[in-house]
Amino acid sequence: MATVAPPRSRDRAGPSGAIARHPATSYFVLAYGLSWLAFSQFVLSEDGSGWLPFHATWPFMVSIGLGTFGPAVAAVIVVCVAEGDAGLLAYLKRIVLWRVGFRWWAFALLGFPITATIGCLLMPGVAASFTADGLSRSATDYLPFFLYPVLLVGGPLGEELGWRGFALPRLQQRFTPAVATVVLGLLWVFWHTPIWFSNNWSVLNPQNVACYALFLVFASFQYTWAYNNTRGSILIAVVLHASMDAFPNVVLFPAFPALAETTSFGVQKLYLALIIGFGLFALAVTIATKGRLGLPAGARPAGAPEPSAPLARGGVADPVS
């Protein structure tokens, strides 16, 4: 007696079917929703923006720390639904992919610090504020802060499992690597929006927001370049992000006190220094790789799903929609 195979997950009705048919869109909806829900209990409270008359259950850092895992949780959900056990196993292997060569570990640990320092040295008025005393004090604090809280409970682990681990390869299937980097950079910027209203961030004004956005977009070129050259190692992206979060707070501010100052047009000098350093890097790596950022023309990005087969009821499921 002939049997009928069960429908594939992307043929199902309801939320799971929608996720399977539109994994990228579903991912961003979930990532934003989960993170913003966690952020909101502080941001909306009297302890944050004061928009609603209640006090936050959790302090700022706890709320933000929980919210940073929204991208990771969203990625796991979508991979499980859209790609099944095999897809989840491949995804998990990239999280612990550490055999990528010494130079990429060196880049993950030193790429951001070197680029940021170059920006500081080129930023007018910042280099002159350098203090060796501040640098010596920060040197002993950097590694402990890098490991905890930044690496273990901060943004790198929760965010990079999603941004680079899930979203980047799918965007590179649809766009060129350079364009995919800019698109993801802007989506990454927008994800941070609620934090600006927490009263625990930089001064909220259009100039600071624009400069912060420009910095994150430029910094995204380092992530894409490293990702494409390490067979899609999510671990390297996590370490790179940890460097980005730890180095300014522990090293740059003590070593260059002028970075905490605000210009006459209302922008924190740190953002301008980072724009200079990472803007130069983005320009250089784009020119050097002809916009490919380490991904050969015609190659499928590491971590990207196979092209979809036609649906049983007509049409094609788009893995990057």
Backbone bond lengths (Angstrom), bond angles and torsions (degrees), N, CA, C in turn:
res aa  C-N    CA-C-N  psi(-1)  N-CA   C-N-CA  omega(-1)  CA-C   N-CA-C  phi
1 M - - - 1.465 - - 1.517 109.38 -
2 A 1.309 116.57 129.59 1.461 121.31 -178.51 1.518 110.33 -71.79
3 T 1.330 115.01 142.68 1.462 120.56 176.66 1.517 109.88 -113.71
4 V 1.305 116.00 154.94 1.463 121.19 -179.82 1.512 108.27 -105.61
5 A 1.310 116.79 125.62 1.466 120.97 -179.96 1.516 109.49 -68.09
6 P 1.323 117.86 143.88 1.452 120.26 177.61 1.522 111.03 -64.12
7 P 1.314 117.55 150.31 1.461 119.92 -179.26 1.519 111.28 -64.54
8 R 1.311 115.35 147.98 1.461 119.23 175.95 1.513 109.70 -65.87
9 S 1.354 115.62 158.06 1.463 119.99 -175.26 1.512 111.98 -58.73
10 R 1.331 118.24 -32.71 1.453 118.98 -177.11 1.527 112.20 -77.01
11 D 1.363 116.52 -8.24 1.452 120.10 176.02 1.522 112.19 -92.45
12 R 1.338 117.43 -7.69 1.452 120.54 -177.36 1.517 110.80 -73.37
13 A 1.322 114.21 153.54 1.457 119.02 174.19 1.518 108.72 -85.20
14 G 1.325 116.17 170.64 1.445 120.35 175.87 1.518 112.71 85.22
15 P 1.349 116.95 -171.15 1.469 121.23 -175.32 1.525 113.78 -58.78
16 S 1.330 118.40 -41.40 1.459 119.57 -177.89 1.526 111.44 -64.77
17 G 1.330 116.32 -37.60 1.458 119.34 177.14 1.514 111.79 -66.72
18 A 1.333 116.59 -39.97 1.463 120.64 178.71 1.525 110.49 -64.84
19 I 1.342 117.19 -40.90 1.462 120.50 178.49 1.523 110.42 -63.66
20 A 1.338 116.75 -42.74 1.464 120.36 -178.49 1.525 111.68 -66.09
21 R 1.342 116.80 -35.85 1.464 119.65 -179.52 1.527 112.34 -79.25
22 H 1.317 117.38 -29.35 1.466 120.98 -176.69 1.534 109.41 -132.37
23 P 1.326 117.92 65.58 1.464 120.33 -173.21 1.524 114.58 -63.34
24 A 1.338 117.95 -40.84 1.463 119.22 -177.45 1.524 111.27 -67.32
25 T 1.319 116.31 -46.54 1.467 120.08 177.83 1.523 110.57 -61.23
26 S 1.317 116.31 -44.35 1.463 120.54 179.02 1.515 111.22 -61.14
27 Y 1.325 115.61 -39.07 1.460 119.42 179.83 1.526 111.20 -59.92
28 F 1.319 117.26 -50.19 1.470 119.51 -176.77 1.526 111.58 -66.65
29 V 1.315 117.50 -36.97 1.474 120.01 176.63 1.527 110.14 -61.17
30 L 1.332 116.79 -45.56 1.462 120.76 -179.74 1.524 111.56 -68.61
31 A 1.325 117.18 -43.44 1.467 120.51 -178.07 1.523 111.03 -61.34
32 Y 1.312 115.98 -46.88 1.472 119.87 178.39 1.530 110.45 -65.67
33 G 1.318 116.66 -46.13 1.464 120.14 -175.88 1.515 112.76 -62.57
34 L 1.332 117.07 -46.67 1.463 120.56 -178.94 1.523 111.21 -65.91
35 S 1.332 116.57 -44.33 1.457 119.61 -178.98 1.523 111.69 -67.20
36 W 1.310 116.41 -47.60 1.470 119.59 -177.08 1.525 111.56 -65.76
37 L 1.326 117.09 -30.15 1.465 119.69 175.71 1.532 110.08 -63.53
38 A 1.326 116.50 -44.03 1.469 120.21 178.63 1.523 111.27 -67.95
39 F 1.340 116.62 -41.97 1.464 119.69 179.33 1.525 111.68 -62.71
40 S 1.323 116.49 -36.32 1.468 121.29 -167.64 1.517 113.54 -63.92
41 Q 1.351 118.23 -31.27 1.457 118.75 -176.12 1.532 110.81 -64.60
42 F 1.330 117.58 -25.86 1.472 119.35 173.96 1.520 110.91 -94.69
43 V 1.325 117.31 -47.13 1.467 121.24 -173.28 1.524 111.57 -59.22
44 L 1.331 117.22 -41.72 1.465 120.14 -176.55 1.526 112.94 -80.66
45 S 1.311 117.84 -13.43 1.460 121.67 -173.71 1.525 111.84 -78.14
46 E 1.336 114.74 173.82 1.458 120.42 176.51 1.531 111.73 -67.07
47 D 1.328 116.47 -19.18 1.464 120.28 177.42 1.527 111.69 -79.82
48 G 1.331 115.99 -17.75 1.453 120.39 179.05 1.517 111.57 -108.43
49 S 1.335 115.67 -107.43 1.467 120.30 -178.70 1.519 112.73 -76.22
50 G 1.344 117.03 -23.75 1.460 119.96 -177.44 1.513 113.75 78.77
51 W 1.337 116.80 15.31 1.463 119.59 -177.54 1.522 112.37 -72.07
52 L 1.352 117.80 -27.14 1.461 120.56 179.53 1.529 109.42 -125.01
53 P 1.348 117.14 146.75 1.467 121.05 -173.22 1.531 114.27 -83.81
54 F 1.331 116.15 66.28 1.465 119.34 173.83 1.517 107.87 -150.07
55 H 1.322 115.84 159.91 1.460 121.20 176.66 1.522 109.66 -97.49
56 A 1.315 116.05 145.61 1.457 121.44 -177.12 1.521 111.21 -65.09
57 T 1.321 115.60 140.61 1.457 121.12 175.21 1.519 111.13 -70.87
58 W 1.332 115.85 -39.55 1.463 122.08 -179.14 1.520 109.51 -115.67
59 P 1.312 118.61 148.51 1.469 120.83 175.92 1.523 111.61 -67.52
60 F 1.307 115.70 170.57 1.465 122.16 -175.16 1.519 112.57 -53.17
61 M 1.334 117.90 -52.58 1.462 120.51 -174.33 1.526 112.59 -64.80
62 V 1.325 117.19 -33.70 1.464 119.86 177.68 1.530 110.02 -68.79
63 S 1.320 116.74 -44.67 1.468 120.95 179.27 1.522 111.35 -60.37
64 I 1.337 115.59 -46.10 1.458 119.44 -179.06 1.520 110.04 -68.71
65 G 1.342 117.12 -41.05 1.459 120.26 179.33 1.518 112.32 -59.44
66 L 1.338 116.81 -43.53 1.465 119.99 177.38 1.527 110.77 -65.53
67 G 1.326 115.90 -41.87 1.460 119.99 -177.85 1.509 113.72 -64.45
68 T 1.332 116.81 -29.02 1.468 118.50 -178.94 1.518 112.85 -65.96
69 F 1.330 117.61 -15.62 1.465 119.67 179.45 1.527 112.32 -86.94
70 G 1.327 117.46 -0.24 1.456 120.08 176.16 1.518 113.12 -56.67
71 P 1.352 119.44 -48.17 1.469 119.56 178.84 1.524 113.50 -60.76
72 A 1.336 117.46 -37.25 1.467 120.16 -179.85 1.519 111.35 -68.81
73 V 1.324 116.93 -46.30 1.464 120.76 -179.85 1.527 109.90 -63.09
74 A 1.327 116.74 -41.94 1.464 120.40 179.09 1.522 110.73 -61.20
75 A 1.332 116.92 -42.01 1.467 120.23 -179.40 1.525 111.34 -63.33
76 V 1.317 117.47 -44.31 1.466 120.73 -179.51 1.526 110.48 -63.09
77 I 1.333 117.13 -42.68 1.466 120.90 179.89 1.529 110.59 -60.59
78 V 1.328 116.07 -49.00 1.461 119.73 -175.98 1.529 111.10 -67.87
79 V 1.314 117.53 -41.27 1.461 119.86 178.80 1.525 110.37 -62.16
80 C 1.332 117.25 -44.00 1.474 120.52 179.94 1.526 111.15 -60.82
81 V 1.316 116.96 -43.65 1.464 120.93 -176.54 1.528 111.51 -74.53
82 A 1.332 116.44 -45.93 1.464 120.16 -172.13 1.525 113.93 -84.98
83 E 1.349 118.21 -27.59 1.457 119.84 -172.59 1.521 113.27 -122.51
84 G 1.338 117.54 -8.08 1.455 120.35 175.62 1.516 114.36 71.96
85 D 1.327 115.75 -164.80 1.461 121.87 -175.17 1.525 112.30 -62.82
86 A 1.324 116.21 -39.97 1.468 119.43 -178.29 1.522 110.66 -65.09
87 G 1.318 116.08 -42.30 1.453 119.83 178.88 1.517 112.13 -65.83
88 L 1.334 116.05 -39.18 1.457 119.99 179.37 1.523 110.57 -65.52
89 L 1.328 117.71 -41.26 1.460 121.21 179.74 1.530 110.64 -62.79
90 A 1.321 116.63 -43.70 1.467 119.90 178.83 1.526 110.92 -63.62
91 Y 1.313 116.50 -39.14 1.468 121.80 178.16 1.522 110.56 -63.59
92 L 1.327 117.59 -46.33 1.462 121.55 -179.11 1.532 111.27 -64.04
93 K 1.317 117.41 -34.86 1.466 120.50 178.47 1.524 110.99 -63.96
94 R 1.328 116.87 -35.45 1.470 118.70 179.49 1.528 111.89 -71.66
95 I 1.331 117.77 -22.84 1.466 120.46 177.64 1.523 110.57 -67.06
96 V 1.313 117.43 -32.91 1.468 121.36 -178.04 1.530 111.92 -108.45
97 L 1.324 117.39 17.65 1.462 120.84 179.70 1.536 109.04 -74.47
98 W 1.342 116.12 100.51 1.462 120.41 -174.88 1.525 113.20 -110.04
99 R 1.319 117.91 -16.13 1.461 120.11 179.74 1.528 110.13 -83.98
100 V 1.304 115.17 81.76 1.464 120.75 -175.60 1.527 112.19 -124.17
101 G 1.313 117.25 3.87 1.459 120.33 -179.53 1.517 111.95 97.99
102 F 1.321 115.44 145.32 1.467 121.44 -176.88 1.521 111.99 -59.49
103 R 1.332 117.62 -40.11 1.470 118.91 -173.51 1.515 112.17 -64.83
104 W 1.349 117.89 -29.82 1.461 118.65 -179.61 1.514 111.32 -81.25
105 W 1.320 117.80 -27.23 1.461 119.41 169.75 1.524 109.92 -67.58
106 A 1.327 116.21 -40.31 1.458 120.02 177.39 1.525 110.56 -62.87
107 F 1.334 115.98 -40.24 1.462 118.97 179.40 1.521 110.94 -66.78
108 A 1.337 117.27 -41.56 1.459 120.53 -179.61 1.522 111.52 -62.04
109 L 1.327 116.40 -36.03 1.462 120.71 -177.72 1.528 113.17 -86.05
110 L 1.334 116.66 -31.73 1.464 119.89 -171.94 1.526 114.62 -116.32
111 G 1.334 116.67 -14.38 1.459 119.03 -176.19 1.516 112.90 -59.26
112 F 1.329 116.50 -49.52 1.462 119.05 178.96 1.527 111.76 -65.81
113 P 1.345 119.74 -49.62 1.458 118.81 179.83 1.525 113.98 -55.24
114 I 1.327 117.11 -43.62 1.469 119.34 -178.95 1.517 111.11 -66.52
115 T 1.338 116.56 -45.64 1.470 120.48 -178.92 1.523 110.79 -63.26
116 A 1.331 116.83 -43.82 1.457 120.80 -179.86 1.523 111.38 -65.15
117 T 1.323 116.83 -39.65 1.468 120.42 179.53 1.524 110.99 -65.13
118 I 1.326 116.34 -40.02 1.470 119.72 176.46 1.525 110.02 -59.52
119 G 1.328 117.11 -43.38 1.455 120.39 177.93 1.516 112.08 -60.85
120 C 1.334 116.65 -39.80 1.465 120.48 178.90 1.524 111.44 -64.76
121 L 1.326 116.32 -41.73 1.464 120.26 -178.83 1.522 111.99 -68.19
122 L 1.323 116.79 -27.77 1.473 120.76 179.80 1.521 112.91 -89.21
123 M 1.322 117.16 -14.01 1.462 121.34 -178.23 1.525 109.92 -78.42
124 P 1.333 118.34 120.36 1.468 120.50 -179.41 1.531 112.29 -56.11
125 G 1.322 115.75 130.89 1.449 121.17 176.32 1.507 115.16 87.31
126 V 1.317 118.42 -11.00 1.461 121.06 -177.68 1.527 111.23 -90.70
127 A 1.333 116.67 -47.58 1.466 120.21 -178.13 1.528 111.14 -58.05
128 A 1.324 117.28 -35.62 1.463 120.82 -178.02 1.519 112.78 -67.43
129 S 1.340 116.79 -17.72 1.466 119.77 -178.99 1.519 112.88 -88.70
130 F 1.333 117.88 1.88 1.461 121.50 -175.75 1.520 111.80 -57.35
131 T 1.334 116.43 136.31 1.464 122.16 175.94 1.519 109.15 -129.16
132 A 1.330 116.13 123.18 1.462 120.45 178.48 1.518 110.82 -65.38
133 D 1.328 116.61 -31.24 1.457 119.98 179.62 1.530 110.57 -63.97
134 G 1.328 115.79 -44.03 1.461 119.69 178.36 1.512 111.51 -62.90
135 L 1.337 117.33 -37.99 1.461 121.32 179.18 1.523 111.20 -66.86
136 S 1.320 117.06 -42.08 1.467 119.94 -178.49 1.529 111.57 -66.08
137 R 1.337 116.62 -37.14 1.465 119.29 178.36 1.524 111.13 -67.66
138 S 1.317 116.60 -39.90 1.458 120.21 -176.30 1.520 112.45 -73.13
139 A 1.332 117.18 -25.75 1.466 120.81 -176.64 1.527 111.38 -61.83
140 T 1.314 117.09 -37.28 1.463 119.79 -179.19 1.526 112.15 -77.64
141 D 1.322 117.13 -19.66 1.466 120.58 -177.38 1.520 113.15 -93.41
142 Y 1.331 117.30 -14.95 1.460 120.22 -169.16 1.525 113.15 -65.02
143 L 1.326 117.71 -52.61 1.468 120.08 -175.79 1.524 112.28 -62.45
144 P 1.342 120.35 -47.08 1.466 118.96 177.43 1.517 113.05 -58.69
145 F 1.336 116.84 -42.44 1.464 120.05 179.99 1.526 110.80 -68.12
146 F 1.336 117.03 -36.68 1.465 122.23 178.74 1.534 110.48 -59.73
147 L 1.348 115.26 -43.84 1.468 119.87 -178.03 1.521 111.82 -75.53
148 Y 1.329 115.89 -45.02 1.468 120.95 179.91 1.522 108.73 -145.65
149 P 1.318 118.39 124.08 1.468 126.81 14.41 1.535 115.71 -93.16
150 V 1.340 117.63 -11.32 1.466 119.13 -166.77 1.520 112.99 -59.48
151 L 1.341 117.72 -57.40 1.466 120.14 -172.69 1.522 112.64 -71.06
152 L 1.324 117.59 -43.07 1.453 120.48 -171.07 1.519 114.41 -83.17
153 V 1.316 117.83 -38.30 1.468 118.70 -176.34 1.524 113.18 -126.32
154 G 1.316 117.48 1.58 1.452 119.78 -179.22 1.512 112.40 -90.99
155 G 1.316 115.74 -160.90 1.452 121.89 -174.72 1.513 117.07 -64.67
156 P 1.342 120.10 -36.19 1.474 119.67 -173.24 1.523 115.00 -53.53
157 L 1.315 117.59 -50.14 1.462 120.48 -176.12 1.522 111.60 -68.32
158 G 1.316 116.69 -43.52 1.458 120.15 -178.04 1.513 113.57 -72.96
159 E 1.326 116.77 -34.53 1.458 120.29 -175.21 1.526 113.27 -84.93
160 E 1.329 117.08 -46.80 1.464 119.33 -170.02 1.521 113.89 -71.05
161 L 1.341 117.78 -22.58 1.458 119.13 173.28 1.529 110.37 -63.21
162 G 1.326 115.69 -19.88 1.455 120.37 178.90 1.514 113.85 -103.98
163 W 1.340 116.74 -56.17 1.472 119.36 -173.89 1.519 111.74 -59.28
164 R 1.328 116.15 -59.63 1.451 118.73 -179.88 1.524 111.99 -86.94
165 G 1.341 117.54 -35.32 1.459 119.83 -176.36 1.514 114.13 -67.64
166 F 1.334 116.96 -34.27 1.467 120.31 -177.75 1.527 112.40 -115.53
167 A 1.325 117.09 -53.01 1.467 120.07 -169.50 1.526 113.43 -72.07
168 L 1.323 117.67 -43.96 1.468 120.20 -174.11 1.526 113.51 -57.82
169 P 1.337 120.15 -50.00 1.470 117.83 -179.09 1.523 113.14 -61.48
170 R 1.312 117.84 -34.01 1.464 120.24 179.90 1.534 111.44 -72.98
171 L 1.307 116.93 -36.90 1.456 119.57 176.31 1.527 110.87 -68.09
172 Q 1.332 116.73 -33.93 1.462 119.38 178.37 1.529 111.89 -72.25
173 Q 1.325 116.99 -18.07 1.461 119.00 172.54 1.523 111.13 -72.49
174 R 1.312 116.22 -29.89 1.462 120.87 -176.27 1.520 112.48 -93.87
175 F 1.337 117.21 -36.69 1.462 121.59 -176.23 1.522 110.18 -120.21
176 T 1.333 115.89 169.32 1.450 119.32 170.46 1.533 108.22 -66.31
177 P 1.342 118.16 157.86 1.467 119.15 -178.72 1.520 114.32 -55.12
178 A 1.323 117.53 -40.55 1.467 119.69 -179.25 1.524 111.26 -66.14
179 V 1.324 116.59 -44.07 1.468 119.89 179.48 1.526 110.17 -67.43
180 A 1.328 117.53 -41.71 1.462 120.97 177.92 1.522 110.73 -59.43
181 T 1.324 116.78 -37.71 1.465 121.43 178.89 1.520 111.11 -64.05
182 V 1.320 116.96 -43.84 1.460 120.78 179.55 1.528 110.52 -65.99
183 V 1.333 116.86 -43.76 1.464 120.83 179.88 1.527 110.25 -60.80
184 L 1.328 116.94 -48.22 1.460 119.75 -179.91 1.525 110.82 -65.82
185 G 1.321 117.07 -37.42 1.455 120.36 177.57 1.516 111.97 -59.48
186 L 1.321 117.34 -42.62 1.467 121.24 179.27 1.522 111.47 -68.54
187 L 1.332 116.96 -38.81 1.465 120.12 176.90 1.529 110.67 -66.65
188 W 1.299 116.79 -35.24 1.466 122.64 175.91 1.531 110.42 -64.79
189 V 1.320 115.64 -43.09 1.474 120.79 177.05 1.527 110.51 -59.37
190 F 1.318 116.73 -47.91 1.464 120.91 -175.91 1.524 111.40 -64.10
191 W 1.331 117.03 -33.34 1.463 121.64 178.68 1.525 111.06 -58.39
192 H 1.342 116.93 -31.59 1.464 121.22 -178.81 1.532 113.36 -77.53
193 T 1.320 118.55 -5.41 1.467 121.66 -170.90 1.530 113.93 -49.51
194 P 1.343 120.91 -50.54 1.466 118.68 -177.24 1.521 114.08 -58.41
195 I 1.333 117.32 -31.78 1.461 120.29 -175.96 1.529 110.92 -64.33
196 W 1.324 116.48 -29.74 1.466 119.49 179.20 1.527 111.68 -63.20
197 F 1.317 117.38 -24.02 1.470 120.78 -177.67 1.527 112.34 -96.68
198 S 1.325 117.10 13.71 1.469 120.96 -175.77 1.525 113.29 -86.68
199 N 1.341 116.61 -10.81 1.469 121.29 -173.41 1.528 111.80 63.26
200 N 1.319 117.57 19.06 1.461 122.53 176.03 1.526 110.79 -127.83
201 W 1.308 116.33 23.68 1.464 122.68 -175.36 1.516 107.90 -126.59
202 S 1.297 118.02 -167.27 1.458 120.25 175.00 1.529 110.01 -64.70
203 V 1.320 115.57 165.70 1.461 120.52 178.49 1.524 109.29 -58.89
204 L 1.323 115.94 128.14 1.465 120.58 -177.12 1.516 109.95 -82.35
205 N 1.314 115.98 107.37 1.461 122.10 171.31 1.524 107.81 -152.25
206 P 1.311 118.77 160.25 1.466 120.39 -176.12 1.524 113.38 -58.53
207 Q 1.334 117.22 -34.78 1.456 120.49 -178.06 1.526 111.40 -66.20
208 N 1.335 116.71 -46.55 1.467 119.51 179.58 1.522 111.53 -64.17
209 V 1.330 116.43 -42.42 1.466 120.19 -179.64 1.529 110.33 -62.19
210 A 1.336 116.94 -44.24 1.466 120.56 -179.18 1.528 111.46 -63.86
211 C 1.333 116.23 -41.62 1.469 119.40 -179.54 1.530 110.99 -69.82
212 Y 1.319 116.95 -38.73 1.464 120.44 176.30 1.533 110.18 -61.82
213 A 1.320 116.16 -42.71 1.465 120.67 179.36 1.528 110.75 -62.31
214 L 1.309 116.05 -43.76 1.462 120.15 -179.30 1.530 110.24 -63.65
215 F 1.316 116.44 -41.62 1.471 120.13 177.72 1.527 111.12 -60.46
216 L 1.343 118.18 -48.47 1.464 119.94 -177.68 1.525 111.81 -63.55
217 V 1.316 117.91 -37.61 1.463 120.59 178.03 1.526 109.68 -64.40
218 F 1.340 116.84 -46.11 1.467 119.56 178.19 1.522 111.13 -63.15
219 A 1.337 117.35 -42.28 1.466 120.76 -179.55 1.521 111.41 -63.37
220 S 1.323 117.35 -28.91 1.462 121.12 -179.05 1.523 112.21 -60.79
221 F 1.328 117.51 -23.80 1.464 120.19 178.75 1.530 111.03 -66.08
222 Q 1.334 117.37 -32.33 1.465 118.74 175.95 1.521 110.79 -65.44
223 Y 1.334 116.25 -42.17 1.460 120.59 -179.31 1.524 111.48 -62.70
224 T 1.333 116.71 -47.13 1.466 119.84 -177.98 1.514 111.22 -64.17
225 W 1.319 116.26 -42.83 1.464 120.81 -179.43 1.526 110.32 -62.26
226 A 1.327 116.76 -45.29 1.463 120.44 178.57 1.530 110.97 -66.21
227 Y 1.323 117.30 -42.86 1.468 121.70 -179.09 1.520 111.10 -59.84
228 N 1.314 116.98 -47.64 1.467 120.52 -176.20 1.523 112.57 -69.98
229 N 1.325 117.17 -22.08 1.459 120.42 -179.24 1.524 113.38 -97.07
230 T 1.325 117.20 1.46 1.467 120.35 -179.83 1.527 111.60 -123.58
231 R 1.329 116.53 25.02 1.464 122.33 178.87 1.529 111.34 59.44
232 G 1.317 116.12 32.96 1.463 120.35 176.44 1.511 113.83 77.85
233 S 1.325 117.62 33.09 1.461 120.43 -179.97 1.527 110.93 -68.90
234 I 1.321 116.05 114.49 1.462 120.75 175.95 1.522 109.86 -72.78
235 L 1.321 117.17 -31.56 1.456 121.74 179.42 1.525 111.13 -59.15
236 I 1.319 117.25 -43.11 1.465 120.72 179.08 1.531 110.36 -63.81
237 A 1.324 117.18 -38.83 1.466 120.18 177.35 1.528 110.91 -63.85
238 V 1.313 116.75 -39.02 1.468 120.98 178.58 1.519 110.58 -62.80
239 V 1.325 117.05 -45.54 1.468 120.98 -179.64 1.520 110.59 -65.44
240 L 1.331 116.90 -41.03 1.457 120.94 178.02 1.528 110.98 -60.93
241 H 1.328 116.47 -41.63 1.464 121.29 178.80 1.529 110.40 -66.44
242 A 1.321 117.29 -38.24 1.462 120.20 178.05 1.525 110.80 -62.36
243 S 1.333 117.02 -39.76 1.464 120.43 175.67 1.524 110.65 -61.19
244 M 1.324 116.00 -40.42 1.456 120.90 -178.67 1.523 111.93 -64.94
245 D 1.331 116.86 -36.57 1.461 120.25 -178.88 1.521 112.49 -81.01
246 A 1.338 117.10 -35.69 1.465 120.20 -173.42 1.524 113.04 -83.42
247 F 1.322 117.86 -42.16 1.465 120.70 -169.93 1.533 113.99 -61.95
248 P 1.325 120.04 -47.68 1.470 118.01 179.52 1.524 112.69 -61.84
249 N 1.323 116.95 -42.11 1.456 120.31 -175.46 1.522 112.99 -69.44
250 V 1.323 116.90 -40.41 1.461 120.24 -172.64 1.526 112.68 -95.31
251 V 1.325 117.97 -30.59 1.459 120.56 -174.05 1.528 112.59 -111.38
252 L 1.324 117.81 -53.72 1.460 119.27 -171.63 1.523 113.46 -64.87
253 F 1.324 117.23 -47.53 1.466 118.75 -177.64 1.533 112.25 -61.90
254 P 1.352 119.93 -46.19 1.473 118.46 176.95 1.532 112.97 -66.19
255 A 1.347 117.32 -36.41 1.465 120.09 -176.30 1.522 112.27 -77.52
256 F 1.339 117.38 -32.90 1.468 122.22 -179.36 1.531 108.77 -126.60
257 P 1.316 119.13 80.61 1.471 121.84 -175.96 1.528 113.97 -55.74
258 A 1.324 117.22 -26.30 1.464 120.03 -178.24 1.523 112.49 -65.35
259 L 1.330 118.03 -17.68 1.461 120.58 -179.57 1.523 111.99 -63.77
260 A 1.313 117.30 -25.81 1.466 120.43 179.84 1.517 112.39 -79.57
261 E 1.325 116.99 -9.33 1.470 120.65 -178.92 1.523 111.05 -77.18
262 T 1.318 114.41 159.66 1.467 121.80 177.33 1.517 109.33 -110.32
263 T 1.322 116.29 137.12 1.464 120.02 179.62 1.527 110.62 -71.85
264 S 1.319 116.25 172.05 1.466 121.10 179.64 1.523 112.07 -65.26
265 F 1.347 116.84 -18.82 1.469 119.73 178.45 1.531 111.80 -103.35
266 G 1.337 117.27 18.14 1.450 121.18 167.20 1.509 117.34 85.45
267 V 1.336 118.99 19.04 1.460 121.81 -179.58 1.519 109.58 -111.68
268 Q 1.331 116.42 134.91 1.455 119.88 175.88 1.526 109.31 -66.55
269 K 1.325 116.08 134.03 1.460 120.43 -174.68 1.529 112.48 -62.37
270 L 1.328 117.56 -27.57 1.461 119.70 177.81 1.518 110.65 -57.43
271 Y 1.317 118.03 -44.77 1.463 120.96 -178.27 1.522 111.14 -62.04
272 L 1.317 117.19 -40.44 1.465 119.98 -179.58 1.525 110.84 -66.90
273 A 1.335 116.81 -39.95 1.462 119.84 178.16 1.522 110.87 -63.54
274 L 1.326 116.65 -41.79 1.460 120.47 179.80 1.524 111.28 -67.72
275 I 1.316 117.24 -36.68 1.466 120.32 176.70 1.524 110.49 -61.61
276 I 1.322 116.40 -41.69 1.463 119.86 179.19 1.529 110.57 -62.83
277 G 1.323 116.65 -52.41 1.462 120.23 -177.06 1.511 113.10 -63.15
278 F 1.326 116.57 -49.43 1.462 119.59 -175.16 1.522 112.30 -80.30
279 G 1.327 116.94 -24.38 1.455 119.02 173.01 1.519 111.06 -65.17
280 L 1.337 116.11 -41.96 1.460 120.28 177.15 1.524 110.98 -64.83
281 F 1.341 116.41 -40.43 1.467 119.05 178.76 1.523 110.73 -64.26
282 A 1.327 117.40 -46.79 1.468 120.83 -178.49 1.518 110.94 -59.58
283 L 1.338 116.13 -41.89 1.453 120.38 179.01 1.526 110.79 -64.63
284 A 1.326 116.38 -45.52 1.461 120.54 -176.62 1.528 111.61 -65.40
285 V 1.346 117.65 -45.94 1.463 119.70 -176.64 1.529 111.22 -71.28
286 T 1.318 116.94 -30.97 1.467 120.10 177.07 1.525 110.70 -67.24
287 I 1.334 116.13 -43.40 1.466 119.92 178.89 1.521 110.48 -67.81
288 A 1.342 116.82 -44.68 1.466 121.18 -176.14 1.524 112.26 -63.85
289 T 1.323 117.17 -33.36 1.474 120.36 -177.69 1.526 112.14 -103.56
290 K 1.319 116.52 6.42 1.471 122.26 -177.97 1.535 111.41 55.95
291 G 1.322 115.32 36.75 1.453 121.17 177.23 1.510 115.44 82.66
292 R 1.346 117.87 -0.06 1.466 120.48 -175.90 1.529 111.91 -87.04
293 L 1.324 118.41 -22.59 1.467 122.70 176.39 1.530 112.39 51.58
294 G 1.308 115.60 41.24 1.457 120.48 175.85 1.512 115.99 90.92
295 L 1.324 118.26 -4.21 1.470 121.22 179.37 1.524 109.10 -102.56
296 P 1.338 118.48 113.90 1.469 119.86 -179.80 1.522 111.87 -60.63
297 A 1.313 116.12 146.75 1.458 120.55 179.18 1.522 110.06 -59.74
298 G 1.314 116.63 132.06 1.452 122.15 178.69 1.513 114.65 85.42
299 A 1.322 117.75 -7.89 1.467 120.39 -178.92 1.528 110.30 -82.03
300 R 1.334 115.62 148.51 1.459 119.98 175.15 1.521 108.52 -82.65
301 P 1.319 118.54 128.30 1.467 120.21 -179.44 1.529 111.64 -59.14
302 A 1.310 116.82 143.69 1.468 120.98 176.13 1.520 109.00 -58.97
303 G 1.332 116.18 131.69 1.456 120.96 179.90 1.508 114.85 88.84
304 A 1.325 117.39 -7.34 1.460 120.21 178.70 1.521 109.73 -79.17
305 P 1.339 118.19 142.83 1.470 120.44 -179.92 1.518 111.88 -72.27
306 E 1.311 115.35 158.37 1.461 120.82 174.90 1.526 109.05 -65.52
307 P 1.351 117.66 151.00 1.460 119.47 175.13 1.519 111.04 -54.59
308 S 1.322 116.36 140.74 1.463 120.81 -173.86 1.512 112.46 -76.85
309 A 1.326 114.69 148.68 1.460 121.30 172.37 1.521 108.89 -82.64
310 P 1.335 118.18 158.79 1.466 119.97 177.28 1.520 111.26 -59.06
311 L 1.312 115.93 145.62 1.465 121.39 176.79 1.514 109.79 -71.87
312 A 1.321 115.08 154.03 1.469 120.08 -178.45 1.504 111.40 -63.41
313 R 1.330 117.40 -30.54 1.463 121.00 -176.47 1.513 112.87 -101.46
314 G 1.323 116.43 16.05 1.447 119.49 178.91 1.500 111.33 102.04
315 G 1.338 115.78 148.45 1.452 119.55 179.64 1.519 110.70 89.62
316 V 1.334 115.75 175.64 1.450 121.65 -178.49 1.515 108.32 -130.22
317 A 1.318 116.13 134.32 1.454 120.40 174.40 1.506 109.06 -76.56
318 D 1.307 117.48 126.32 1.461 122.25 -177.66 1.514 109.13 -96.66
319 P 1.349 118.99 114.06 1.457 120.32 -177.57 1.515 113.88 -68.74
320 V 1.325 117.98 -13.62 1.457 119.41 -179.10 1.521 112.50 -112.48
321 S 1.327 117.43 13.94 1.466 119.58 179.51 1.512 110.52 -94.92
